[in-house]
Amino acid sequence: MKYGTFCLLMIFGLSPFKQISGQWIAEKCPTKDNLNSISFSDDGTGWIVGNKGSILMKSSDGWKLIESPTAENLYSVTITDKNNIWAVGAKGTIIHFNGERWERMDSPTKWNLYSVSFNNRKKGLAVGEHGTILLYDNGKWELHENKLRANLLSANCIDNYLWIGGGLECVKFPIIQMPDNKKNLSVNYFNSDAIINSIMFLNPAEGWAVGSPSTILHYTGTTWETPVIPEKFPSLKSVFFSDIYNGISAGYGGTIMIFKNNAWTKESHSTNEDLNGVSIINGIYYAVGNKGTILKRDYNKGNNTSDIPGENATGIEIFPNPCDDKVNILLNFNNPADKVDIIITTTSGKIIMEKEHRLIQGNSELVLSTDALANGLYLLQVVNGNRSFLNKILVNH
């Protein structure tokens, strides 16, 4: 790496991995059973599932145990709305919350189910051991014929595609993309020696996957990439993003990693228990794990706002967006420095373009050529003195 590029990375915080002190709070939990998955509805109602059929719901008084229709371990919970919640677990267990109570549903398998995801109320996906794939369509779960006998550990539905991750010891396992309107596996694979424990998509062109050993992968619309993270970190078990700027992953030994300002950082806290599930709701980050561990951090308090993500950051106007062969940037700062640095990166942190631009009385307009960029999402960072602003641009030729 060139010295100049490295200095830019250190100044602007685009790629370096650093450990920072977190302000994580351990919430009171009514059980000591291992907690495996957490999810929130849009109205802020939270649900956690865990071993021995444990189901927790967040109320104004904190987390409380809810009557469960099963004593089997529950590994995954997903919410389409506050009156339609699904959870899956050991021995093919499928349970459903209908807005009033949880009930056990008929299951076409006895294999353990490790992950469940829904596109909407009518279409869903659950995966499990020995290559088990279940498809939900209009009220019924059906077993999908699959010759791949690896353990399938994570599933995510996004628009018209289903993504599946997992692992098989000593075998390169592909991340699978599966059209939801066809009952066959797509050939759009990503072969990896890693075991994929968790996978999540924000949109068809933006996805993340984490796993073992010490794996983070980023989908950029056409391929999976490995972000540059210089320092070693433990293996991860769960990943969640609230938007392209804010994400969390957690895993073994109490590891918590936060994605902000286009970089992953490792946070410190008081527990060494394995963390199995993560989520974000209204700027509050959660991680749950073994022995009833529930950790929370409110990023709305004392948040560093020197890097401001947004489509129209103060003093900056970008158009057209989406763009084709060029993008225009209008700059208008109060009390500005005499120049700005423009940096365009992929959403996984790879620097595509760097440019220094002189300002005229704080105002200026410049045009950047984008005709050589592949279609997809990019981050455009404008640094003016001690302030920096993040904007997303979409290239669509």
N, C-alpha and C positions, 0 to 999 in steps of 0.2 A: 504494500500500500504506500502511495506517495505521502511524504510528510505533510504537504499542504492539505490533502484530502483528510488525513487523520486529524489535523487541527480543526478543520471544519466540523468533522464528526463530534469532536469533543466539545466544541463551542455550542453547536446547535442541537446536540442531543439526539442525533438521528439514529445511531446504531449502537453506541457503547452499552454494555451490560454493567449495571452498578447495583450495589446493595444499599438500600435506604432504610431508615427506621420508620416503621409503620405505626399507626395509631389504631391497632386492632383491638376490639373489645370482645371478650368471651360472653356470649349471651347464656342466660340460664336455660337449661334443657331438662325436661321432665323424664328423660331416659338415659341410661348408660349404654344402650345398644348402639352398634355402629350405624352411622347415618351415611347414606349412599348417594342421594340425589336431592336437589332443591330446585324449585321453579316458582315463578310468580305470575299471577294474572295481571292484566292491565290496570286493574283497580288497586293493586298493591297487596292483594291477598297472597300469602306465601304458603307453600306446601313442602314438606320434607318426608322422604320415605327411607326406611332402613331395615336392619335385620329383625327377625322374629315378627315380621308384619307391622313394624312400627310406622305410624302415620302421625305427623305433626302438622298443625295449622297455626299460622301466626295471627294473633288477635291483638286488640289494644292492650291486653295484659301480658303479651309475650307469646311464647310458643306453648301450645297445649296438645296433649295426646288426644287423638280421635279414635273412636272405635273402629277396629279393622276387621274385615271379613276373612282374614287369613293370618296364619302364624308363620308362613313361609317368608324367607328373606325377600325384601323388595329392593331392586337395584336401580330403577329409573322411574321418574315421574315427568309428565308433560301436560301442558295446559293449552287448550284452544280458547277457552273462555272460562269464567268463574264457575259455570254450571256444567262444564264438560272437561273432566280431568281423567287421565289414564295413568296407571302404574303397572309395571311388570316385574317378575321376579323368578325365584327358584321353582323348578319342576313345572315350568310352563304357566306359572301363575299370571293371570290378567285380572286386574280389578278396575272399576270405573266409578267415578263420582258424578252423580246426576243432578247436583245442586242441593240435594237433601241428605244423601247418605252414600257410603261406599258399598259396592256390591261386587261379588265375584262373578266373572264372565266365563263362558265356555271357551276352552282353548284347544286348538288342534294339535298341540305338542306337549310332551312331558319333559323336554329338555329345558335347561335353565334359559331364561330370557334376560338379557343384560341391558337392553336399551329400547326405548319407544319414542316415536316422533310422529306428529300429525301435520299434514298440509292444511287441513281444515276439518270441520266436524265429520266429513264423510270419508276422508281418505287418510290412512295411517300406515305405519310400518313398525314392526318389532323384530329384533334380531337376537340370536343367542348362540349357545354352544353347538358344535358339530354342524356348522353351516346353516342353522335354522333361520329362515326368513318367513315372517308372517305378514300378509297384506290385509289391511282392513278396507272394506269397500261397502258403504251403505249398510252398516249394521252387522257385518259378519267378518270374522277373522278366518283366513284361509292360508294353508301351508303352501309356500312356493317351492317348486322342485328346484333343488340346487345341488350340484355335484361337488361344490367346494366345501370341504369338511373342516375348514378352520373354525376357530371360535370367533364369532362375530360379536364385537363388544360395543359398537356405537352406530347409531343411525340418525340421519337428519333428512327431513323433507324440505325441499325448496322449489317452489313453482312446480314445473313438470318433471323434476328429477328427484331421485332418492339416492343418497350417498351412504355408503356402508364402510366401516373400518373394523379391523380386528387383527388377529395374529395366529400364527402357527409356528411352533418352535422349529428352528433350523430351516425354515422355508420362507422365501420371499413372498410376502403377502401383498396383493394389490388393494389399494383403495378402489372400491367399486362404485361406478355411476350407473344407475338403473332408471330408465324411463318409467314413470308411474303409469303410463297408458299401455305398456307392453309387459308381458310376463316372461322377459328374457333379460339376462345381464348384458350390459353394454360392454364394449371392448375398450372403453375409455378408462384404462387402469393407470395407477401410479405404483410401480413396483418398489417395495421398500423392505429393508431388513427389520424395520421397526415394527413393534406391536402398537397398533393405533387404538388407544383407550377411549378417545373422545373426538368427535368431529362436529363442526358447526358452520353453517353458512348464513351470511347476512343477506346475500342476494346471489343470483347465479354466477356472478363474476368475482365473488369475494367470500373465501372460506378459510377456516383454520382447522388443523388437526394436531393432537398432541398424543404422546405415548412413551413407550419404553424401547430402547434405553435413551433417556434424555432427549426426547424428540419434540420439535415444533416444526410444523409444515404450514405453508401459506399457499392457497390457491388464488391465482391472479386472473382467472377467466379462461385460460387455455391450459396451463400447466401448474403443477405443484412445485414450490420452491422452498429451500431451506434458508430462513433468515440468518444473517450473520450475528451470532451471539458469542463473543470472544471467550467468556468465562463459562466453566462447566456448571451444570445445574442438575439436580436429581430428576428422575423420571416423573412424568405428569399423568394425572388420571382424569382430569376434566378441564374443559375450556368453554368460555362463554364471552360473547361480545354484545354490548348494547348498541353499538354503532361502529363504524370503521375506525374510530379514534380511540375507543375505550374497551378494553378487554381484561379478562382475568383467567389465569390457569392455576391449578393447584395439584399437589400430588404427595409423593412419599416424604416421610419425615417432617410433615408440616410445611412443605414448600408452598409458597404463594408467589406468583409472578404476575405483574401488572403491565398491561400494554397501554402506554400513553405517549403522546408526542412522537409516534412512530418508532418506539423502542420498547423492548421488554426490560423491566427492572425487577429485582428480587427484593421482597420485603421481609422484615424481621418481626417476630411476635413471640408469644410465650409458650406455644405448644409444639411438641414434636410428634403428635399423633398424625397418622396418615390422613390426608384430606381427599375425599372422594367425589365431591360435587361442588359446583360454584354457580353463582348467578349475580346479576346486577339489576337493581330496580331504583329508578329515580336518583341515580348518583350514589347509591349505597351498595357496597360490594359485600357479598356473602361467600363463606366457604364452610362446608360441613364435612365431618369425618368420624373417625373411630371414637368409641367411648362417649358418644353423645356430644361431640365437639361442634359448636356453632360459633363461628367468628364473623364479626361485622366491622366494616370500616366505612364511615361517612365521608366521601370525598367532596361533599358540599361545604365542609368545614375546613378552613385553613388551606384551601386548594391553591396551588401555584397557578396563577393566571398569566404568566409571562408568555406562554404559548397558547394562543387562542384559536381553537379550531372553529371553522364555520365557512359557509359558502360566501359570505359577504363581510369579512372582517373589517373593522373600522379603518378607513383610509385606503381601502383596496377595493377595486372593482375589476372583475374578470369576465371577459366575454369574447366570443360566444362560448357557452359551456352547456352541452358538449361542443367540442371543437373538431375541426378537420385538419387542415394543414397549418393553421396558426392560431395563437391565442393572444388577445390584447389584454394588457394589464395597465389600469389607471391607478396612480398613486397620489395620495393627497394627505400628508401627515402634518399635524401640529407640532411645532418645535422638533423637527426631524434631524437626524444626522445627515451629513452631506451625501451619503450614498446608501444603497441597499444591496444586499446579496440575495440573489434569486437561486433557489435550489429546487430541482424537480427530482423526486425519487419514486420508485415503485412503492406500493403499499407495504412491502416487506422490508423496505429500507435501502434498496440498491440505488445509488446515485446515478441518475440519467443525464442530468445537465446542471452545471454551475455557472453563474454569470454575475458579475459586478456591474451595477448601474448607478451612474451619477444623477443626483436630483437637482432640479432647478427651483430654488425657493420652496422646497418641500413638495413640489408637484412634478409629475412626470408621467409620460406614457411610453411604454415599450411594447414591442411585438416579438413574441417567441415563436420560432418555427417548430411545429409538431408533426410535420409530414413524415419524419423518419421514425416516429413512435408507433408501436403496435397498438391496436385497439385495446382499451382497458382503462381502469382507474389509476390515477397518479396523484401524488401529494405535491403541492406547490408551496414552498416555504419562502416567505419574504422576511428578511432580517433587517431591521432598521435601528441602529444603535443597540440598546439593551432590550429591545422588544422584538419578538418574532411572532409571525402569524402563519397558521396552517390553513390551506384551502384545498379542496379536492377538485380535480378536473377530470373530465371523461373525454378520452380521445375516441372518435368514431368516424373512420374514413368512409 
